[in-house]
Amino acid sequence: MPSIYMENGYNTRREYLEDLALEYKVSIETVRFYANLLGSDEDFYLLPVYLQDRAKERKN
């Protein structure tokens, strides 16, 4: 059974997190911080929301 990451076009969680860093123009450390804080169950739900908010904060 493929992982949720593979189902969404990524080989690994690491690859997914790296892509999020690029997409939201935040550091990989920021992505990992929130990913660890929220847990992997939120990778496709709350994590992008947090990163989007963080990216908006950086623009202001």
WOHUZI-V563023 format. One record per residue. RES is the residue in one letter. SS is DSSP state (h for helix, s for strand, l for the rest). D_CENTER is the distance of its C-alpha to the mean C-alpha in Angstrom with 1 decimal. Layout:
{{RES;SS;D_CENTER} {RES;SS;D_CENTER}}
This chain:
{{M;l;22.2} {P;l;19.0} {S;l;15.7} {I;h;13.3} {Y;h;11.3} {M;h;14.7} {E;h;15.5} {N;l;12.7} {G;l;13.8} {Y;l;12.0} {N;l;14.3} {T;l;12.1} {R;h;8.9} {R;h;9.2} {E;h;9.6} {Y;h;6.6} {L;h;4.5} {E;h;7.4} {D;h;7.3} {L;h;4.5} {A;h;6.7} {L;h;9.5} {E;h;9.0} {Y;h;8.7} {K;l;11.1} {V;l;9.9} {S;l;10.6} {I;h;8.8} {E;h;10.6} {T;h;9.1} {V;h;5.5} {R;h;7.6} {F;h;9.7} {Y;h;7.9} {A;h;6.5} {N;h;10.2} {L;h;11.6} {L;h;10.4} {G;l;10.7} {S;h;9.6} {D;h;11.5} {E;h;9.1} {D;l;5.9} {F;l;7.4} {Y;l;9.3} {L;h;9.0} {L;h;5.4} {P;h;5.6} {V;h;9.0} {Y;h;8.7} {L;h;7.0} {Q;h;9.7} {D;h;12.2} {R;h;11.6} {A;h;12.1} {K;h;15.2} {E;h;16.5} {R;h;16.6} {K;h;18.7} {N;l;21.2}}
